[in-house]
Amino acid sequence: MTVSQRNQRQLIIQFSLVLFVIFSLIGLTWANYRFVQNDTGMNEFTPRWAATRWFMVKGMSPYSQQTTTDVQTLVYGESNADNGGGRFLFPFFGIFLYAPFALIGDQNIARAIWMTVLEVSAIGVTVLGIIVNRWKPSKCLFAIVLLFPLFWYFSVRAILDGNIIVLCTLAITVVFLAIRTNHENFGGIMLALSMVNFQVLFPFFITVLIWAASDRRWSLFWSSIISLVFIIIAPMIFLQDWIMQFLRQVINSGDFGMTPGAVISYWLPGVGRQSAWILSFSMAALMIWEIVTMLGRDFRRFLWVGCLALNVTFLIGLPFYIEYYVLLLPVIILVLAVWDERWGLIGRILVVLSIVLLVFGVWLAAVNAGQKRISPEVDPSLVFFTPAFLLFGLYWIKWRAIRKPLVIKDDLVID
């Protein structure tokens, strides 16, 4: 085969691959569209899409009662001001993330495309997570891990609900990758943008800033601070008092999500409050200790502590929603990568068994909760199993994860 024929063959393969991706995305979007046509209840996307569209087209504040009423009318068919749903509970800069979709007049088409973006983003988290960890799994294992977020209960729930937390997870993974590849200014920008879900990502944000300052990574530190200040102040051009309107909206909604303490108190009211305080204090002390030991250390230590911060967020007592567990995807990838790279066949068996447990075990718990008419937000197996499993996994791999790999050079082993 000549060079010209080989180049022509590669061009045909690349063109075929592009066509395959395009038609796959079109087919996926069509399937999503069919789904949203039959899913007429409240979801995370519709209020954000409507509030953004109302602001762009009608000039209405996304935090106004009229906007909330219009959203509830859109979803329920009639005004229901007493219903807590439909409120825009994001900082104003979140408007710009929804703006491209708000230009689409049909909410079903907009939501279908949004779901496609979330599905691609979930796969992107896995791919970038593998790159961050410099993991080289076998082709079969790579395929299993790649498809994992499309079958995991929490990511499926977040995608179907249209929750922006999937994009925040992608942003966090990009932060890790940007730091690892010395693109720290870009990493700081992505870290600031992820704060659209500040209530659950604040611990991670602080962890990154502390490590950046301790390791004298000032470009990461200042780009994060400046970017966050910019996306807070710049929107005042469009809505001067958005901060006050946002705070008023959050307070009036009264919906702050769930906490581990609330779940414990729901099932064990006699000791729930005390148990919650013990859990929160223990997790806070653990996190403080690990942050102190991380100061001035290399990226491996930061990656491990950063993943610990994401995981501890769901145990320390901060309010969150069950869909936010998709933030644990980078943590899962870290644990699986170390098992596979460091323990050979045993590690690969652990990887497969863990994926089976996280997929089928969590789905079984969700189905069981549904049959018993228990809300997923208060089901202890759904709330505690995954963070507890990953906390165990993180400490199992800690020494291997933070230790520099052995390099063989000129028959000498260098640590």
N, C-alpha and C positions, 0 to 999 in steps of 0.2 A: 504493500500500500504506500503510495507516494505521500509526500508532505501535504500536497494540495488536497488529496482525497481525505487524509486524516483531519485536516482543518475543516473541510466541508462536513465530515461526519460529526465532529464536535459541535459545529454550528447548528446542525439539524437536531442534535440531542438537546442543546441549550434552548433552542426555539420550542421544541416539544415540551420541555420542562416548564417554560414560561406559559405556554398554552394550558398545560395541565393545572398549574397554580391558578391561572385566571378563571378557568372553568370550575375548578374546585371552590373558589371563593364565591363565584356566582351561584353555584349549587347550594353552598352552605347558607348564603344570604336568602335564597329562595325558601329553604327549609325553615330558617328562622322566621321569615315572613309568614309562612303557614302557621307556625307556632303562635306568633303574637296576635294573629287574627282571632284565635280561639282563647287567648289569655286576656280577659277583659278586666281583671282585678287591678288593684293598686300595685305598683312596682316602683323601683328606685329611679328608673329612667324617666318615666312620663312626667312627674312633677318638675324635674330639672329641665327637661326639654321644653315643657310648656312655659315655665317661668322665664327661661332664656328667650324663647320666642316672643313672649308677651313684652319683655323688655326691649328687644330689638325692633319689633314691629309696631308696638303700641306705646312704648316709652314708660311702661308700668314697672315699678320697683318689684323685684322678685320676692321681696320680704313683705309686701303689702297684703292686707287682709283680702283685698279684691282679687289679687293674683291667686291667693290660696283658695278662695271661693271658686274662682274660675277653673282651677285645676281639679277641685273636688267635683265640680259639675261635669267636667270633661270625663272623669273616671266613673263616677257613680250615676251620672245622668241627671242629678239634681243637687242643689246646694246643700251641703252638710257641714256647717261651720263648727259643729261640735266634734267632728271627726278629726283626730290628730294627724291623719295622713295628708299628704299633699303639700306640706310646708317645705320651703327652700331653706335647708339647714346647713348650707355650705358657705364658706367665705366668698365674697363677691368675685374673686378672681377665678372661681370655678366656672363662672359664666362663659369664660373664653374657651374652656375645654368642651363645652356643649354647643358653642356657637355654630360650628360647621353643620351640626345635625339639626339645629334650630332653623336653619335656612330651608330645610325640607318640610313642606307643609303637611304631608301625611305622616302622622305619628307612628303608624305601623311600619312604614318603609324606613323611617328614621330609626326606630327601635331595632328593626331587623339588621340594618347596617351596623348599628352600635353593638349589637350582640356579636356580629362577625368580628368586629374590632376587638372585642373582649376575648373571644375564642382564640384569635391569632395571638393576642397579647399573652394569654395563658401559656400557649406553646412557646412563645418567645421567652417567657420567664424560665422555662425549663432549659431551653437552648443556651441562653446567656448564663444561667446558673452552672451548667456543665462547663462552659468556657471559663467562668470565674474560678472554678475549682480545678481547672486544668485536668478534668476527668476524661479518660479515654475508655469508655465502656465498649463492650462488644456490640456488634450491629443489632443483635437481638435485644440485648439489654437496653441499648439506646432507644430502640423503637418502643419498648415497654415504658421507659421513663418519659419519653416524649409525649406519649398519649395519656399518661397518668392524670394530668390536670383536667382532661376532658371527661374523665369518669369519676374523679374524686367528688364526694358529696358536696363539700364546701365550695369548691370552684364551680361545679355545675349549678349550685344554688345561686351563687353570685352572678354568674353569666345569665341565667334565665331571669334573674331579677333586674339585670342591667346595672349592677352596682359598680361604681367607679373605683372601688377598692382594687379591682383587677389591674387597672392602669397604675394605681399607686404601687402595687406589687412589682409591676414591670419597672417603674421608676426606681424603686429601691434596688432591684437587681442591676439596673444600669449604673446606679451609684457605686455599687461594689466593683463592677467591671471598669468604670471610669477611673476609680482610684487605683485599681490593679494595673491599668495600662497608662497611668500617669496623665490622664486627662481630667485633672482635678477641678478645673473651672467648670467644665461641663457637668461633672458630678455634683458640684455645689448647686448648680441651677436645677438639676433634676431633684435633688434633695429638697430644695425649697418648694418646687411644684408639688411634691408628694404631700406637703403639709395641707393640701386641700382636705385631707382627713387627719387634721392635727390631733384630734382627741385620742387617736390610737397610735399615731406615729411620733408623737412628741418624745417618748423615751428614746426611740431610735435616733431622732434628730439630735438630742442632747448628747447621746453616746458618740455620735460621729464628730460633733464639735469638740468634745473633750479630748478624744483621741487625736484629732487634727491639730489641736493646740499643743498637746503633749509631744507630738512627733514633729512639731514645727512645719506642718503642712499648711502654711498660711494661705496659699491660693485656694485650697479646699475650704478652709475656715471662713475667709472673707467673702468668697463667692457665694457661700451658703447664706451668710448674714445679709449681704447686700441684695442678693436675689429675693430673699424673703421680704426685706423692707420694701423693695421695689414693687413686688406684686401686691403688697398691702396698700401702699400709697398711690401707685399709678391709677388703680380703679376709681379713686376719688374724683378723677376727671369726669367720669360718667355718673357717679353717685356719691356726692360729697360725704354724706353721713352714713355710708353703708355699714361701718363698724357698729354704730349704735343700733341701726335697724337689724343687723344680724344678731347682735346680743339679745335684743328684745324678742326676736323671733324664736331663738333657742329657748329662752326662759319661758315664753308663753306656750311653747309646744309641750314642755314637761317630759319630752321623750329623749332620754339620754342613753338608751340601750340598757343592757344587763351588766351585772358584775358577778364575779364568782361568789362573793358574799351573799348576794341576793338569791343565787341558786341554792347555796347551802342552807340559807334561812328558810327557803321555800320547803325543803324536804326535812330539815331538822331545826325547827323554830326554837327549840330549847337551847341549843348550843351553836346555832348558825352564826350569830353575831360574833361570838368569841372566836369561833373557828376561822371566820373571815379575817379578823384582825391578826390572828396568828399567821395565817397564810400570807397576808399582805406584808406583814413585818418581815417574815422569813424571806420572801421574794425580794423585797427592797434591800435587805441586808446582803443577800446573795449578789444582787446586781451591783451594789456599791463596792463590794469586795472585788468582784471581777473587773469593774471599771478601774479601780485603783491598780490592780495588777497588770492592766492593759497599758497604762501610761508609758509612752515612749517606746512601746514595742512595735514589732513589724506588722505587715498586713495580715499575716496568718492569724495572729492573735486578735487583731481587730475584726477580721471576718467571723471568727468564732464568737467573740463577745457581741458583735452586731447581731448575729443570728440569735444569740441568747436573749438580747434585748427584745427582739421581735417576739420570741416565745414567751418570755416572762410578762410581756404586756397583757397577756390573757389570763394571768394568774395573780397579778399584783393588786388588782382591785379597781382598775380603770373601767369605765363603761364602754361596751362595744356591742356589736351585733354578730350573730353567728356567721354571717357571710364574710366577716373580716378575717376568718381563719385562713382565707386564701393567702394572706400575708405569710403564712408558714411554709409556703412552697420553697423559698430559698433555703430555709432551715432543713427541710426534708432532703433537698439536693445535696447539701453539705454532708449530712449524716450518711446518706447512701453512697456518696462519692468516696468518703474515707473508708467505709466498709469494703467497697469494691477494690480500691487501690491498695489497701494495706493488708487485707486478709485473704486475698486470692479466692479460691473456690468457696470457702466458708463465708467470705464477705459477699460473694454473688448470691449465695443461698439466702443470706440475711436480707439482701436488697429485695429479692423476689418475694420472700415471706412478708417483709414489711409493707411492700406495695399491696400485696393481697390483703393484709390486715387493714391497712388504711383505706382501701377501696371497699372491700366487701364487709369488713367489720363495722365501718362507720355507716355504710348504707343500711346494714341490718339494724343498727341502733336507731337510725332515722325512721325506718319502716316500723319498728317496734314502738317507737314513740308516737307515730301517727296512728297506729292501731289502738293505742291506749289513750288517744286524744290528748297527748302531752305536747305542749309547745316545745320545739327544738331549743328555744332559748333557755328553758329551765330543765332540760333533760341532762342529768349529770354525766351520763356516758358520752354524750355529744360535746358537752362543755369542757370536761376535764380530761378525757382519754387522750386526745391528740397532743395537747400541750404537755401532759405528763409523760407520754411516750417519747416525745422529742426532747424533753428535759433529761430524761434518762439516756437517750441516744447521744445528746451533746456531751454529757459528762463521760460517757463510754469512750467517745472518740477524742476527747479533749487533748490528751497527750500527743496522739498521732496528728491531730489537726493543726496544732500550734507549733509542732516541732519541724524544723527545717528538714527536707528530705535528704537522704544520703546521696552524694554525687560520686560516681566512680570515675577517676581520672588517673591515667598512668598507673593502673593497678593499685591505687591508693584510695581508701574510703575516706571521704572528707565529710564531716558533719557540719 
